[in-house]
Amino acid sequence: MFSSIEELMRFIKDEKVEIINLKVADLVGRWRNVSLPASHFSENVISHGIGTDGSSYIGFKGVHEGDMRIVPDYTACFLDPFTELKTLNVICDIANADGSPYHRCPRTLAKRTMDLINQRFPKCKALFGMEIECYIFDELKYATELDQSFYFIESAEAFWSSDRNSPPGYTFPRMQAYHAVTPGDRTHDMRSEMVKLIEEAGIPVQYHHHETGSPCQVEITIRHNDLIRSADSQLIVKYIVKNVCARHNKIATYMPKPVYDEGGNAGHVHQSIVDENGISLLYDPDASYYSLSKLAYYYIGGLLTHARALCAFTNPATNSYKRLVPGYEAPTNLCFSASNRTAGVRIPGWEITPQGSRVEYRPPDHTCNQYLSLSAQMMAVLDGIQRKIDATEHGFGPFDLDITKLPDEERAKIGSLPDSLKGALEALKDDHDFLLKGEIFSEDLINFWIKYKLENDVMPLQRRPHPYEFTLYTDA
C-alpha cells in the first residue's frame, strides 16, 4: 500500500487514523493482533518493532525465552472496515528480541523462498492466484465434552431445510448449487459486499459465485500476485469474509469438509513463473500438449513427486482428509491433466496464452498457513526443475480420462495422496530434504510441526468416540 515509511506516516496524519492494528501470523496461520494509538506509532516502531511474548503464540518460543519483537511491514497495510474508530491494519513479521530474523516466522520464511526463486530465475517472478472456498451457515453449534459430542448446522439454502425455512424460500438439492442464482442464492449481495471490501484492501478479485454445496458454499477467486502478497491476501480475505458474515449474523467456515456428503472447501492454487515481460516460462507455442514447455513438465514433476509430503503443510487438518476422498471432484490422484479434476495438477485449458499459461495445484485447502504452504510448493517446484523430474517420464500423465474406469492394474500405477493427516506427517518425515535446500525450512521447524500436529490434532481425535460410532456399535 505504501512505498516508504514517510508515505505511511503522512497517510496516518492526513486520513486522521486513530488506531494502528499490528497483525502477525503464528505458525499454524492464524492472525494475532495488538493495537496502538496512532499517536504512539512512530518511525522507530516501524523500524524496530514492539516487544511481545512469543511463548503465547503457537509454534514460537518457550516460556523461558519468550521475548520477541513484532516488526511492521509498511508496504502491507489496509484500512479496517469493521472498526468504529478509523483503524489501519499493518501486517507484521515476528523477530528475535535483538531484532534478528526468527527462523520459524512463517512470513520471514516466505521471504527467504522468494529470494531463492529470484536467485534461480533472475528478473522473473513466481505468481499465485487462489480460489478461496467456504461455507456460510445461518447457525453453527458444536460441543465435545465427556457427556456429549455433537455439531449442529442450520442453512436456509440446504435441502434439509425446506420444511422449516423462515422466511420461506428455495432450497438446493444436494451437490447441485454450482453457480446458483437468486433468490435461491441468498448470499449474493453479501458476497458482493465482501468483494468490494477486499478490493478496497488492495486485493484484485477475479469473480465470486455460489459453489456446489447446497448449505451455502461459496467461492471468491483472487487474481495472481507474488508469494508474500498472495499469502497476505488469503488472511485478509478470510478476515473480511468472517467479519461481513458476523455483521449479517452468519458464520463462515473454511473447514475442508464441514458437511457430510457435500462438496468440500478447496484452496486450489493457480501458479506460474513469468519473465520481466510477463510471459510464462511454462508456455511453449511449439509444444504439442497444451503448449506446456519442458520447464512446465519439471515444474509439475516436482509438485507431484513431493505431493504426499506437501500435504502436511497444504492440508494440515484432520478434516482435510475427509475432503480428499474419491468423488466430489477431489484431487486425490498423483497425476496431471488438462481436464480431469481428480488430478493433483490441472492445466487450465481456457487460457493457453503466453501470459496466461499456468498450472493449478488442486490438493490444498485454507486451513493451511499460506506462507508455509506456498513456500513448500515452490521448494518442490525448484527441486523438480533442478533435478529435471519430467512429469511424463515419471508416469504422472497426462491422464485425460476417468481414472476410476481404468483396469485395476492400470489404476494401481497411479499414486494417491495420503488418506489421513498422520499419513501426511509420516510422508513429510520421510521426504523433506527438498525443503531444507537454501536454508528455507529447517529440521527444527519440520520436527516441531510433525510433533505439534500429532499431539494437538491427530491423537486427540483418535482418542475420542465419534457420534457415528454409537450408530455402529451401541448394540454390539
Secondary structure, 3 states (H helix, E strand, C coil): CCCCHHHHHHHHHHCCCCEEEEEEECCCCCEEEEEEEHHHCCHHHHHHCEEEEHHHCCCCCCHHHCEEEEEEEEEEEEECCCCCCCEEEEEEEEEECCCCECCCCHHHHHHHHHHHHHHHCCCCEEEEEEEEEEEEECEEEEEECCCCEEEEEECCCCHHHCCCCCCCCCCCCCCCCCCCCCCCCCCHHHHHHHHHHHHHCCCCEEEEEECCCCCCEEEEEEEEECHHHHHHHHHHHHHHHHHHHHHCCCEEECCCCCCCCCCCCCCCEEEEEECCCCCECCECCCCCCCCECHHHHHHHHHHHHCHHHHHHHHCCCCCHHHHCCCCCCCCCEEEEECCCCCEEEECCCCCCCCCCCCEEECCCCCCCCHHHHHHHHHHHHHHHHHHCCCCCCCCCCCCCCCHHHCCHHHHCCCCECCCCHHHHHHHHHHCCHHHHHHHCCCHHHHHHHHHHHHHHHHHHHHHCCCHHHHHHHCCC
